[in-house]
Amino acid sequence: MKKTTLVVALCLASQFAFAGDCVISIDRKACAGKETEAMKPYNGKNPTEETKKLDSADACMKFAEKSSKIIRKGTLTEKTVSGKFDGKDLGKTFSDKAECK
């Protein structure tokens, strides 16, 4: 019984041992006259940071790339995302642009 508990505990601990901190920095540029609306979901802050536990720098890079996509078209004209995995710069910046209406 004790051996089984130890094996399960070690397996669970090993899964978490490889997870690292993925910190992305997101800079948004609002369309003219839409600054308040565009930044409202972020409490008016720009740039913002988001941290997520991920397994690798590649996973962090995919998270940064996905996060760079402009979803609310018409409020943002540009969005740029850079990231670090366990404090090390990913070495790539992702961005997306959209036209203002």
Secondary structure, DSSP 4 states (H G I P E B T S, - for coil): -HHHHHHHHHHHHHHHHT-EEEEEEEEEEEPTT-HHHHHGGGTT-SSEEEEEEES-HHHHHHHHHHHTS--SBTTEEEEEEEEEETTEEEEEEEEEE----
